[in-house]
């Protein structure tokens, strides 16, 4: 396959067994972990957790990535495995049998063709969640129409100098905004039932230390583009410095920064979604992809 699934447009040759392009991944998905994940927003976790499937590789190169062990080709665990569509479908069924509240597909974009094959032909009893970094091509997303009920993209940046510095993607904002608009076009305003998100778009934004202007510009775009009741917005403060972090990224987000971001969001009229407690900014809440671990992040509803 000559791959142009993501905005990198690598035009790289990817085969079932060998990788290429920016993500460096083969066509066959490599699953680092499949688990009942209690650390997503409450509308997705239910009583037992979201059925998270963590894929290796990523189309972004975020220097602060908390999942860097799998997103940037780190040391592999014996538990990591390559799975075809049939194997992926069995993972989905196993998570549902274990009580998963949804199928939470984490960073799946570069494996889109196989994920589509795995999802197609079945009526899944729980929502399928496309959990991505937001750096997506609308035409790739269109191939998912009818298969995904919940889109959960990041909206990381509105400032190109920041997206280039931290994620090697100066064009991030243009692609992410187009992608989120395509997502909303497919699934429409969010629908909740008994506190569970059945369909819709949940936009996540991780505040970076010292970068409040970026957060304000992201909030500006969301509030201009969507009306109340259209989308959910999760304002995250869980940034945790990774090994080797320097400059602004060497510290956590302060309480004053988060309060300022929260006040700006509320002044812009965004009231549907989630805030995050300070206790979420600890390394223990990052899944251990080399051995099993248990923890839970602390989310609270905005309203």
LOTORLUM-867268 format. One record per atom (N, C-alpha, C, CB): residue in one letter; x, y, z. Coordinates in steps of 0.02 Angstrom, whole numbers, padded with zeros to 5 digits, always signed. Glycine has a CB too. Layout:
N
AXYZ ...
END
This chain:
303
X+00042-00060+00000 X+00000+00000+00000 X+00044+00062+00000 X-00047+00000+00061 X+00027+00109-00045 X+00059+00175-00043 X+00016+00219+00002 X+00066+00206-00116 X+00043+00238+00059 X+00002+00267+00112 X+00001+00344+00111 X+00026+00244+00178 X-00061+00370+00109 X-00074+00441+00118 X-00135+00450+00163 X-00084+00477+00050 X-00139+00408+00215 X-00197+00409+00259 X-00202+00472+00301 X-00197+00349+00303 X-00145+00499+00320 X-00145+00557+00365 X-00117+00618+00329 X-00104+00542+00429 X-00120+00677+00359 X-00096+00738+00326 X-00022+00739+00309 X-00112+00796+00368 X+00017+00693+00334 X+00087+00691+00316 X+00096+00677+00241 X+00124+00638+00357 X+00048+00640+00212 X+00051+00623+00141 X+00121+00595+00123 X+00036+00684+00097 X+00142+00545+00161 X+00209+00517+00153 X+00220+00484+00086 X+00222+00467+00208 X+00165+00458+00057 X+00172+00419-00005 X+00219+00360+00005 X+00197+00465-00063 X+00217+00333+00066 X+00264+00280+00086 X+00235+00212+00070 X+00280+00285+00160 X+00279+00165+00057 X+00259+00096+00045 X+00255+00061+00113 X+00310+00060-00002 X+00194+00038+00130 X+00183+00000+00191 X+00156-00068+00173 X+00135+00038+00240 X+00184-00120+00200 X+00160-00188+00187 X+00133-00218+00251 X+00217-00233+00157 X+00107-00279+00248 X+00080-00311+00308 X+00133-00319+00362 X+00051-00378+00290 X+00196-00327+00342 X+00248-00342+00390 X+00299-00287+00400 X+00284-00403+00368 X+00304-00239+00354 X+00355-00187+00361 X+00325-00118+00360 X+00407-00194+00305 X+00356-00074+00399 X+00329-00006+00406 X+00362+00043+00359 X+00337+00017+00477 X+00335+00103+00359 X+00363+00156+00318 X+00330+00222+00336 X+00354+00141+00244 X+00356+00276+00309 X+00326+00341+00321 X+00339+00367+00392 X+00252+00338+00309 X+00305+00420+00409 X+00316+00454+00473 X+00301+00408+00532 X+00273+00517+00477 X+00246+00371+00528 X+00226+00328+00585 X+00271+00267+00592 X+00154+00306+00577 X+00300+00245+00536 X+00344+00188+00537 X+00311+00121+00548 X+00394+00197+00589 X+00245+00120+00540 X+00207+00059+00556 X+00191+00018+00494 X+00142+00078+00592 X+00186-00048+00501 X+00162-00090+00446 X+00086-00081+00438 X+00178-00165+00459 X+00058-00113+00387 X-00015-00109+00377 X-00052-00147+00431 X-00033-00137+00308 X-00024-00203+00454 X-00056-00243+00506 X-00053-00207+00573 X-00024-00314+00511 X-00109-00194+00605 X-00108-00158+00669 X-00067-00195+00722 X-00179-00148+00694 X-00029-00157+00759 X+00006-00183+00818 X-00028-00155+00879 X+00082-00165+00816 X-00057-00199+00919 X-00093-00179+00979 X-00047-00185+01040 X-00158-00222+00989 X-00036-00129+01074 X+00008-00130+01132 X-00029-00152+01195 X+00037-00061+01144 X-00093-00134+01199 X-00132-00153+01258 X-00206-00149+01242 X-00114-00107+01319 X-00244-00196+01266 X-00318-00194+01263 X-00341-00204+01334 X-00348-00249+01213 X-00381-00156+01359 X-00396-00157+01431 X-00461-00121+01445 X-00340-00125+01471 X-00490-00135+01502 X-00545-00095+01528 X-00513-00034+01561 X-00590-00135+01579 X-00528+00024+01532 X-00491+00085+01546 X-00535+00134+01585 X-00465+00118+01480 X-00519+00144+01648 X-00561+00187+01692 X-00541+00260+01689 X-00557+00162+01763 X-00496+00279+01644 X-00466+00345+01647 X-00493+00393+01594 X-00392+00339+01640 X-00543+00371+01555 X-00574+00417+01507 X-00628+00457+01542 X-00604+00377+01447 X-00659+00504+01506 X-00713+00543+01535 X-00770+00497+01557 X-00739+00596+01484 X-00807+00517+01611 X-00857+00472+01640 X-00910+00448+01591 X-00891+00507+01697 X-00928+00488+01541 X-00980+00468+01494 X-00960+00410+01451 X-00999+00527+01451 X-00895+00392+01453 X-00870+00336+01412 X-00849+00275+01452 X-00812+00359+01370 X-00843+00283+01518 X-00815+00228+01557 X-00867+00182+01588 X-00772+00255+01611 X-00927+00208+01602 X-00978+00166+01633 X-00954+00138+01699 X-00997+00109+01586 X-00977+00078+01716 X-00959+00048+01780 X-00893+00011+01778 X-01014+00000+01802 X-00876-00017+01721 X-00816-00059+01718 X-00759-00029+01677 X-00833-00126+01689 X-00773+00024+01640 X-00720+00056+01601 X-00733+00053+01527 X-00654+00024+01616 X-00698+00096+01491 X-00700+00094+01417 X-00658+00036+01393 X-00674+00161+01387 X-00679+00005+01338 X-00640-00049+01309 X-00586-00022+01265 X-00686-00098+01270 X-00530-00003+01295 X-00477+00033+01259 X-00432-00015+01221 X-00436+00075+01307 X-00419+00002+01158 X-00370-00035+01118 X-00317+00016+01098 X-00404-00068+01054 X-00257+00009+01126 X-00202+00055+01114 X-00160+00030+01055 X-00159+00064+01177 X-00161+00069+01001 X-00121+00051+00942 X-00052+00085+00946 X-00157+00072+00877 X-00001+00051+00918 X+00065+00080+00917 X+00072+00128+00858 X+00119+00025+00914 X+00120+00174+00863 X+00133+00222+00810 X+00086+00281+00812 X+00126+00188+00743 X+00104+00334+00777 X+00064+00395+00777 X+00087+00440+00720 X+00069+00433+00845 X+00041+00481+00694 X+00058+00528+00641 X+00084+00594+00667 X-00003+00540+00597 X+00085+00602+00733 X+00113+00661+00764 X+00178+00643+00800 X+00062+00694+00813 X+00218+00693+00815 X+00281+00681+00850 X+00286+00724+00912 X+00339+00696+00804 X+00235+00721+00955 X+00231+00765+01013 X+00288+00750+01062 X+00163+00756+01049 X+00328+00800+01077 X+00386+00790+01120 X+00366+00774+01192 X+00431+00850+01118 X+00304+00789+01210 X+00281+00779+01279 X+00233+00719+01285 X+00246+00842+01304 X+00230+00677+01234 X+00181+00624+01232 X+00187+00578+01292 X+00189+00583+01167 X+00131+00568+01327 X+00130+00523+01385 X+00129+00450+01364 X+00071+00538+01429 X+00110+00437+01301 X+00110+00368+01275 X+00170+00356+01230 X+00045+00355+01237 X+00225+00391+01243 X+00282+00388+01197 X+00310+00317+01190 X+00337+00434+01221 X+00300+00275+01241 X+00325+00207+01237 X+00297+00170+01177 X+00310+00169+01300 X+00235+00187+01157 X+00205+00154+01099 X+00198+00200+01039 X+00137+00127+01118 X+00194+00265+01050 X+00181+00310+00993 X+00244+00323+00951 X+00154+00376+01018 X+00302+00316+00982 X+00364+00332+00946 X+00410+00271+00940 X+00401+00389+00980 X+00380+00213+00939 X+00420+00153+00925 X+00469+00135+00980 X+00457+00161+00862 X+00446+00141+01042 X+00489+00124+01099 X+00500+00049+01105 X+00460+00151+01163 X+00529+00029+01161 X+00543-00042+01173 X+00478-00082+01175 X+00581-00051+01238 X+00475-00135+01137 X+00414-00175+01133 X+00408-00222+01193 X+00412-00215+01068 X+00346-00233+01213 X+00331-00281+01265 X+00313-00348+01232 X+00273-00257+01311 X+00325-00404+01266 X+00304-00468+01238 X+00229-00472+01228 X+00325-00524+01284 X+00191-00429+01263 X+00118-00429+01256 X+00095-00394+01192 X+00087-00396+01316 X+00138-00353+01161 X+00118-00319+01100 X+00109-00372+01045 X+00171-00265+01079 X+00058-00363+01005 X+00048-00413+00952 X+00018-00382+00890 X+00003-00470+00977 X+00038-00409+00833 X+00009-00389+00769 X-00055-00429+00759 X+00059-00401+00710 X-00109-00394+00740 X-00174-00427+00731 X-00205-00407+00665 X-00221-00411+00790 X-00233-00455+00630 X-00270-00439+00570 X-00342-00420+00589 X-00270-00499+00521 X-00385-00409+00540 X-00453-00387+00554 X-00490-00437+00598 X-00491-00376+00489 X-00481-00501+00585 X-00516-00552+00625 X-00491-00551+00697 X-00505-00622+00594 X-00426-00543+00707 X-00399-00540+00774 X-00421-00478+00811 X-00324-00542+00772 X-00426-00422+00775 X-00449-00360+00805 X-00522-00366+00826 X-00440-00301+00757 X-00562-00398+00782 X-00633-00408+00798 X-00641-00451+00861 X-00669-00441+00739 X-00598-00501+00870 X-00601-00542+00930 X-00583-00502+00992 X-00555-00603+00923 X-00535-00457+00986 X-00518-00413+01042 X-00579-00371+01061 X-00458-00366+01025 X-00614-00344+01011 X-00674-00304+01025 X-00726-00346+01062 X-00705-00277+00958 X-00738-00406+01038 X-00788-00450+01070 X-00768-00466+01142 X-00797-00514+01030 X-00703-00479+01153 X-00680-00496+01220 X-00691-00437+01268 X-00605-00515+01219 X-00677-00376+01246 X-00687-00317+01289 X-00761-00308+01305 X-00659-00254+01254 X-00804-00321+01256 X-00876-00315+01268 X-00899-00368+01317 X-00915-00320+01202 X-00874-00429+01310 X-00892-00482+01357 X-00871-00464+01429 X-00859-00548+01336 X-00817-00426+01435 X-00792-00407+01501 X-00828-00345+01528 X-00718-00393+01497 X-00876-00319+01492 X-00916-00264+01518 X-00896-00195+01495 X-00915-00266+01590 X-00857-00189+01440 X-00836-00123+01416 X-00896-00080+01399 X-00791-00131+01354 X-00893-00017+01418 X-00947+00030+01404 X-00945+00056+01332 X-00944+00089+01452 X-00887+00050+01300 X-00879+00070+01230 X-00817+00035+01203 X-00873+00149+01223 X-00808+00039+01137 X-00745+00018+01106 X-00705+00080+01093 X-00758-00023+01040 X-00651+00090+01130 X-00612+00151+01130 X-00548+00139+01090 X-00595+00173+01203 X-00548+00160+01027 X-00492+00146+00981 X-00443+00205+00986 X-00517+00136+00908 X-00386+00192+01016 X-00339+00245+01034 X-00283+00250+00981 X-00309+00234+01104 X-00280+00307+00947 X-00232+00321+00894 X-00235+00269+00838 X-00160+00324+00922 X-00293+00263+00805 X-00302+00210+00755 X-00291+00233+00683 X-00370+00182+00762 X-00280+00297+00670 X-00285+00324+00602 X-00242+00287+00551 X-00265+00397+00603 X-00180+00272+00568 X-00134+00242+00520 X-00151+00168+00507 X-00063+00248+00545 X-00200+00141+00544 X-00224+00073+00532 X-00296+00073+00508 X-00218+00031+00596 X-00319+00128+00481 X-00390+00136+00463 X-00417+00079+00420 X-00399+00200+00427 X-00384+00057+00366 X-00414+00005+00324 X-00430-00060+00362 X-00368-00011+00267 X-00385-00081+00406 X-00397-00144+00443 X-00450-00133+00497 X-00331-00169+00475 X-00450-00075+00528 X-00501-00060+00579 X-00570-00061+00546 X-00488+00008+00613 X-00576-00032+00487 X-00640-00033+00451 X-00662-00105+00438 X-00635+00006+00385 X-00616-00146+00416 X-00632-00216+00402 X-00656-00252+00465 X-00571-00253+00372 X-00625-00236+00522 X-00643-00268+00585 X-00712-00245+00609 X-00591-00252+00638 X-00729-00182+00598 X-00793-00156+00622 X-00852-00174+00577 X-00789-00081+00629 X-00839-00181+00513 X-00892-00189+00464 X-00928-00256+00472 X-00864-00183+00394 X-00992-00256+00457 X-01030-00318+00456 X-01060-00339+00522 X-00988-00372+00431 X-01050-00299+00575 X-01078-00315+00641 X-01114-00253+00669 X-01023-00339+00690 X-01165-00267+00708 X-01197-00213+00746 X-01171-00217+00817 X-01276-00219+00744 X-01128-00171+00835 X-01095-00174+00900 X-01142-00148+00954 X-01030-00133+00900 X-01144-00181+01012 X-01192-00163+01065 X-01171-00101+01106 X-01201-00221+01111 X-01110-00076+01094 X-01086-00017+01129 X-01058+00032+01077 X-01031-00035+01182 X-01054+00096+01094 X-01028+00145+01045 X-00955+00130+01027 X-01034+00216+01073 X-00938+00142+00964 X-00869+00140+00941 X-00841+00211+00944 X-00864+00111+00868 X-00785+00218+00979 X-00755+00284+00991 X-00689+00288+00951 X-00742+00295+01067 X-00684+00340+00911 X-00622+00354+00872 X-00583+00406+00912 X-00638+00380+00798 X-00531+00383+00947 X-00494+00424+00995 X-00427+00442+00963 X-00483+00386+01063 X-00421+00504+00938 X-00363+00522+00897 X-00333+00589+00918 X-00383+00524+00824 X-00275+00602+00890 X-00241+00665+00903 X-00269+00724+00864 X-00169+00658+00887 X-00319+00712+00822 X-00351+00766+00785 X-00317+00783+00719 X-00354+00826+00826 X-00258+00755+00707 X-00221+00770+00645 X-00242+00719+00593 X-00142+00768+00657 X-00297+00734+00559 X-00330+00686+00515 X-00350+00718+00449 X-00392+00656+00550 X-00357+00676+00398 X-00382+00698+00334 X-00457+00685+00331 X-00345+00663+00275 X-00498+00734+00312 X-00570+00722+00307 X-00588+00663+00262 X-00604+00784+00281 X-00550+00654+00208 X-00567+00598+00163 X-00556+00531+00195 X-00526+00603+00099 X-00506+00525+00239 X-00497+00462+00276 X-00555+00452+00325 X-00430+00463+00315 X-00575+00505+00359 X-00631+00500+00405 X-00696+00481+00370 X-00641+00567+00442 X-00705+00503+00309 X-00768+00487+00273 X-00775+00412+00263 X-00769+00523+00205 X-00719+00377+00260 X-00723+00304+00252 X-00750+00270+00314 X-00655+00276+00235 X-00755+00307+00369 X-00779+00279+00433 X-00853+00293+00445 X-00738+00306+00490 X-00884+00331+00401 X-00953+00352+00413 X-00999+00292+00423 X-00978+00396+00356 X-01038+00294+00476 X-01083+00239+00492 X-01052+00186+00536 X-01108+00208+00430 X-00986+00186+00543 X-00952+00137+00584 X-00932+00164+00652 X-00890+00111+00548 X-00925+00229+00658 X-00904+00262+00720 X-00962+00304+00746 X-00841+00307+00708 X-00977+00296+00810 X-01031+00335+00841 X-01005+00396+00880 X-01072+00291+00889 X-00945+00389+00908 X-00917+00444+00948 X-00847+00460+00921 X-00914+00425+01023 X-00837+00522+00905 X-00770+00546+00888 X-00742+00584+00947 X-00770+00591+00824 X-00681+00566+00969 X-00649+00600+01025 X-00579+00624+01002 X-00643+00552+01086 X-00578+00680+00965 X-00514+00706+00942 X-00483+00753+00993 X-00523+00742+00876 X-00417+00756+00993 X-00382+00812+01025 X-00390+00873+00981 X-00307+00795+01038 X-00390+00931+01013 X-00379+00994+00978 X-00320+01026+01014 X-00445+01042+00978 X-00261+01007+00993 X-00200+01023+01030 X-00178+01095+01022 X-00145+00977+01009 X-00182+01120+00961 X-00152+01185+00946 X-00196+01228+00901 X-00084+01175+00914 X-00191+01293+00912 X-00216+01341+00863 X-00159+01383+00835 X-00270+01387+00896 X-00101+01380+00866 X-00043+01420+00846 X+00007+01376+00809 X-00009+01453+00908 X+00020+01391+00744 X+00064+01348+00704 X+00135+01343+00730 X+00065+01372+00634 X+00161+01397+00759 X+00230+01393+00784 X+00235+01343+00841 X+00254+01462+00808 X+00181+01336+00880 X+00181+01287+00935 X+00175+01216+00908 X+00124+01303+00984 X+00130+01206+00860 X+00121+01139+00834 X+00182+01114+00797 X+00060+01136+00787 X+00219+01160+00766 X+00282+01140+00733 X+00335+01124+00786 X+00307+01197+00687 X+00340+01165+00837 X+00392+01156+00888 X+00382+01091+00928 X+00394+01215+00936 X+00320+01078+00946 X+00306+01022+00991 X+00284+00958+00957 X+00255+01043+01041 X+00257+00963+00896 X+00230+00903+00863 X+00252+00895+00790 X+00155+00904+00865 X+00296+00937+00767 X+00321+00934+00698 X+00263+00935+00647 X+00363+00871+00687 X+00215+00979+00660 X+00155+00983+00617 X+00131+01056+00615 X+00098+00936+00643 X+00165+01097+00576 X+00146+01168+00572 X+00075+01177+00545 X+00195+01206+00527 X+00051+01129+00507 X-00015+01133+00477 X-00070+01101+00520 X-00015+01101+00408 X-00055+01088+00583 X-00102+01051+00626 X-00170+01084+00630 X-00073+01046+00697 X-00173+01149+00642 X-00237+01182+00653 X-00283+01175+00592 X-00226+01256+00669 X-00256+01185+00533 X-00298+01181+00473 X-00327+01111+00465 X-00257+01199+00410 X-00286+01060+00476 X-00311+00992+00468 X-00358+00972+00525 X-00253+00943+00466 X-00342+00991+00586 X-00384+00971+00643 X-00453+01003+00640 X-00350+00990+00709 X-00456+01066+00620 X-00521+01099+00616 X-00563+01067+00561 X-00513+01174+00603 X-00533+01053+00504 X-00570+01020+00450 X-00592+00951+00471 X-00527+01016+00386 X-00549+00915+00507 X-00567+00848+00529 X-00625+00849+00578 X-00506+00814+00561 X-00623+00894+00626 X-00676+00897+00677 X-00742+00917+00645 X-00657+00946+00733 X-00740+00961+00597 X-00802+00979+00562 X-00830+00920+00523 X-00790+01037+00514 X-00787+00878+00494 X-00809+00817+00460 X-00839+00768+00511 X-00751+00784+00422 X-00808+00762+00568 X-00834+00718+00620 X-00904+00739+00641 X-00787+00718+00682 X-00913+00803+00652 X-00978+00828+00673 X-01030+00819+00617 X-00974+00903+00692 X-01009+00828+00555 X-01054+00817+00499 X-01080+00746+00498 X-01018+00833+00432 X-01038+00698+00518 X-01059+00628+00517 X-01106+00610+00574 X-00998+00585+00521 X-01090+00632+00635 X-01128+00607+00693 X-01175+00657+00724 X-01080+00583+00745 X-01169+00722+00707 X-01216+00772+00732 X-01207+00788+00805 X-01286+00749+00720 X-01254+00827+00833 X-01250+00846+00904 X-01247+00785+00950 X-01310+00890+00923 X-01211+00792+01004 X-01201+00735+01048 X-01267+00713+01080 X-01151+00753+01103 X-01272+00647+01093 X-01330+00618+01125 X-01308+00579+01187 X-01369+00571+01076 X-01338+00596+01243 X-01324+00563+01306 X-01386+00526+01330 X-01299+00613+01359 X-01375+00470+01364 X-01430+00433+01395 X-01405+00404+01461 X-01457+00377+01348 X-01437+00424+01516 X-01417+00400+01582 X-01342+00411+01595 X-01434+00326+01590 X-01318+00469+01574 X-01248+00486+01586 X-01199+00454+01538 X-01230+00468+01653 X-01222+00417+01489 X-01178+00384+01441 X-01183+00419+01374 X-01197+00309+01433 X-01126+00430+01343 X-01124+00461+01277 X-01137+00409+01224 X-01055+00496+01266 X-01192+00416+01189 X-01210+00368+01137 X-01181+00386+01069 X-01286+00363+01131 X-01178+00452+01055 X-01150+00474+00991 X-01131+00547+00998 X-01199+00462+00932 X-01088+00570+00952 X-01069+00640+00953 X-00994+00650+00951 X-01097+00674+01013 X-00973+00712+00962 X-00902+00731+00961 X-00883+00758+01030 X-00888+00784+00906 X-00830+00731+01057 X-00801+00754+01121 X-00731+00779+01105 X-00801+00698+01176 X-00721+00845+01108 X-00657+00875+01092 X-00616+00882+01156 X-00666+00945+01057 X-00554+00858+01153 X-00509+00865+01210 X-00456+00918+01196 X-00476+00797+01227 X-00441+00957+01246 X-00384+01003+01241 X-00341+00999+01303 X-00409+01076+01230 X-00278+00981+01293 X-00230+00977+01347 X-00194+01044+01353 X-00179+00919+01336 X-00202+01077+01410 X-00167+01141+01422 X-00093+01126+01431 X-00196+01179+01484 X-00051+01163+01396 X+00021+01157+01405 X+00047+01213+01449 X+00057+01158+01336 X+00095+01199+01492 X+00120+01250+01538 X+00149+01310+01500 X+00173+01221+01585 X+00128+01370+01520 X+00153+01431+01490 X+00125+01447+01422 X+00226+01426+01484 X+00073+01411+01400 X+00046+01420+01332 X-00029+01436+01335 X+00058+01357+01289 X-00049+01481+01379 X-00120+01498+01385 X-00148+01530+01322 X-00130+01544+01444 X-00108+01567+01286 X-00134+01598+01225 X-00157+01545+01175 X-00080+01644+01193 X-00120+01491+01171 X-00141+01436+01128 X-00208+01408+01150 X-00088+01380+01127 X-00216+01398+01215 X-00279+01373+01242 X-00337+01420+01226 X-00274+01362+01318 X-00325+01485+01234 X-00378+01534+01219 X-00398+01531+01146 X-00354+01605+01236 X-00350+01523+01101 X-00366+01521+01029 X-00405+01457+01012 X-00302+01526+00987 X-00388+01401+01045 X-00426+01340+01035 X-00498+01349+01057 X-00393+01281+01073 X-00506+01377+01117 X-00573+01389+01143 X-00612+01436+01098 X-00570+01418+01214 X-00578+01487+01072 X-00611+01534+01025 X-00640+01496+00966 X-00561+01588+01001 X-00601+01451+00937 X-00624+01415+00877 X-00684+01371+00895 X-00567+01372+00847 X-00680+01335+00950 X-00735+01291+00969 X-00798+01331+00981 X-00717+01251+01033 X-00793+01386+01016 X-00853+01426+01033 X-00882+01460+00971 X-00836+01478+01086 X-00840+01478+00923 X-00865+01508+00861 X-00898+01457+00815 X-00808+01543+00823 X-00872+01396+00816 X-00892+01345+00767 X-00954+01307+00788 X-00835+01297+00755 X-00962+01297+00853 X-01017+01254+00877 X-01062+01292+00925 X-00989+01191+00911 X-01125+01273+00924 X-01174+01302+00970 X-01179+01259+01033 X-01243+01309+00937 X-01204+01287+01088 X-01216+01245+01147 X-01259+01185+01129 X-01249+01286+01204 X-01239+01127+01153 X-01275+01066+01137 X-01248+01029+01077 X-01346+01081+01127 X-01201+01060+01040 X-01172+01026+00981 X-01120+00975+01000 X-01142+01078+00934 X-01069+00997+01038 X-01013+00954+01054 X-00998+00958+01129 X-00950+00973+01013 X-00961+00909+01154 X-00934+00911+01221 X-00861+00934+01217 X-00939+00841+01255 X-00838+00968+01270 X-00770+00994+01271 X-00738+00975+01337 X-00768+01071+01261 X-00679+00944+01334 X-00643+00922+01393 X-00579+00964+01400 X-00626+00846+01390 X-00577+01005+01453 X-00520+01049+01466 X-00473+01013+01514 X-00543+01118+01494 X-00417+00990+01489 X-00375+00943+01526 X-00314+00978+01557 X-00352+00887+01481 X-00299+00960+01619 X-00240+00987+01653 X-00191+00933+01673 X-00261+01027+01714 X-00195+00875+01640 X-00155+00818+01661 X-00084+00817+01632 X-00190+00755+01642 X-00063+00872+01600 X+00005+00873+01573 X+00055+00854+01627 X+00022+00943+01544 X+00097+00806+01611 X+00149+00782+01656 X+00216+00784+01620 X+00133+00710+01682 X+00266+00818+01648 X+00332+00821+01614 X+00361+00751+01603 X+00382+00863+01655 X+00384+00740+01542 X+00415+00676+01526 X+00491+00680+01537 X+00399+00656+01454 X+00523+00624+01539 X+00595+00622+01549 X+00631+00665+01497 X+00621+00550+01547 X+00675+00708+01519 X+00712+00751+01473 X+00677+00816+01455 X+00727+00714+01412 X+00617+00828+01483 X+00581+00890+01467 X+00620+00950+01491 X+00510+00889+01499 X+00618+01004+01450 X+00654+01065+01468 X+00612+01126+01453 X+00721+01069+01430 X+00635+01184+01476 X+00598+01246+01463 X+00530+01245+01495 X+00591+01258+01389 X+00480+01271+01460 X+00412+01273+01487 X+00384+01204+01502 X+00366+01308+01439 X+00405+01155+01463 X+00378+01087+01470 X+00406+01050+01530 X+00391+01048+01408 X+00452+01080+01566 X+00482+01046+01623 X+00440+01051+01687 X+00551+01075+01636 X+00384+01087+01683 X+00342+01093+01743 X+00269+01075+01725 X+00345+01166+01771 X+00228+01069+01777 X+00157+01056+01768 X+00119+01122+01759 X+00129+01016+01828 X+00057+01116+01738 X+00013+01174+01733 X-00004+01197+01804 X-00052+01157+01693 X+00000+01262+01816 X-00014+01288+01883 X-00090+01295+01893 X+00020+01356+01894 X-00109+01300+01957 X-00179+01312+01973 X-00204+01377+01943 X-00190+01312+02047 X-00162+01429+01943 X-00182+01493+01915 X-00194+01488+01840 X-00128+01546+01930 X-00151+01450+01805 X-00160+01441+01733 X-00225+01405+01719 X-00100+01402+01704 X-00238+01352+01757 X-00300+01315+01743 X-00362+01356+01759 X-00301+01251+01784 X-00360+01394+01813 X-00418+01437+01830 X-00429+01489+01776 X-00407+01470+01898 X-00375+01516+01749 X-00381+01566+01695 X-00412+01535+01633 X-00313+01597+01679 X-00390+01475+01615 X-00418+01440+01557 X-00491+01424+01567 X-00378+01377+01542 X-00508+01401+01628 X-00577+01384+01643 X-00622+01445+01639 X-00581+01352+01713 X-00599+01501+01666 X-00639+01563+01664 X-00649+01586+01592 X-00605+01619+01705 X-00596+01581+01551 X-00602+01601+01481 X-00652+01557+01444 X-00533+01598+01446 X-00649+01492+01457 X-00695+01445+01425 X-00767+01462+01444 X-00678+01373+01445 X-00779+01474+01507 X-00847+01489+01529 X-00871+01556+01501 X-00850+01491+01606 X-00826+01606+01496 X-00844+01670+01467 X-00861+01664+01393 X-00787+01720+01475 X-00833+01613+01361 X-00847+01601+01289 X-00911+01559+01280 X-00788+01566+01256 X-00942+01540+01335 X-01006+01505+01330 X-01003+01430+01323 X-01044+01531+01274 X-00944+01400+01334 X-00938+01327+01331 X-00954+01298+01400 X-00866+01305+01308 X-01008+01262+01404 X-01031+01235+01468 X-01041+01160+01467 X-01095+01269+01489 X-01039+01129+01409 X-01052+01057+01404 X-00986+01019+01400 X-01096+01041+01342 X-00971+00979+01450 X-00910+00940+01446 X-00879+00927+01514 X-00860+00975+01403 X-00812+00930+01517 X-00776+00907+01576 X-00717+00952+01593 X-00753+00836+01566 X-00704+00957+01658 X-00643+00986+01683 X-00603+00930+01716 X-00657+01045+01733 X-00544+00946+01739 X-00501+00894+01768 X-00469+00920+01831 X-00447+00872+01717 X-00464+00875+01880 X-00435+00893+01944 X-00358+00894+01940 X-00457+00844+01998 X-00328+00932+01986 X-00255+00936+01987 X-00222+00868+01997 X-00232+00984+02042 X-00257+00824+02033 X-00228+00758+02048 X-00217+00715+01985 X-00274+00721+02096 X-00245+00736+01929 X-00236+00697+01867 X-00167+00705+01837 X-00288+00717+01816 X-00130+00757+01859 X-00064+00771+01829 X-00009+00732+01865 X-00049+00846+01832 X-00014+00666+01863 X+00037+00623+01893 X+00051+00567+01844 X+00015+00596+01962 X+00113+00544+01845 X+00134+00492+01797 X+00097+00426+01807 X+00208+00479+01803 X+00071+00414+01868 X+00037+00351+01882 X-00025+00341+01840 X+00018+00347+01955 X-00053+00396+01812 X-00113+00391+01771 X-00099+00376+01698 X-00153+00454+01777 X-00036+00370+01680 X-00018+00349+01613 X-00013+00273+01611 X+00050+00382+01590 X-00049+00240+01566 X-00044+00167+01564 X+00027+00143+01554 X-00088+00139+01507 X+00045+00090+01588 X+00111+00060+01580 X+00106+00009+01523 X+00135+00026+01647 X+00140+00023+01469 X+00134-00020+01410 X+00184-00077+01408 X+00141+00021+01347 X+00226-00080+01460 X+00273-00134+01464 X+00253-00185+01516 X+00342-00107+01479 X+00215-00164+01566 X+00187-00211+01614 X+00122-00181+01640 X+00237-00226+01673 X+00078-00222+01668 X+00012-00199+01688 X+00016-00153+01748 X-00033-00258+01703 X-00030-00105+01750 X-00036-00060+01807 X-00108-00038+01813 X+00011+00001+01800 X-00127-00012+01872 X-00196+00009+01882 X-00196+00078+01915 X-00235-00042+01926 X-00239+00122+01890 X-00249+00188+01919 X-00311+00217+01888 X-00187+00235+01906 X-00333+00276+01911 X-00390+00308+01880 X-00383+00383+01884 X-00456+00285+01913 X-00395+00417+01828 X-00390+00490+01826 X-00455+00519+01852 X-00375+00515+01755 X-00451+00581+01874 X-00507+00613+01907 X-00537+00667+01862 X-00485+00643+01974 X-00593+00653+01829 X-00628+00700+01788 X-00690+00725+01824 X-00646+00669+01719 X-00710+00786+01811 X-00772+00812+01839 X-00812+00846+01784 X-00758+00862+01898 X-00877+00844+01789 X-00918+00877+01738 X-00915+00952+01745 X-00990+00855+01744 X-00914+00988+01687 X-00918+01061+01689 X-00985+01082+01717 X-00907+01091+01620 X-01037+01048+01695 X-01104+01063+01719 X-01137+00996+01739 X-01147+01101+01666 
END
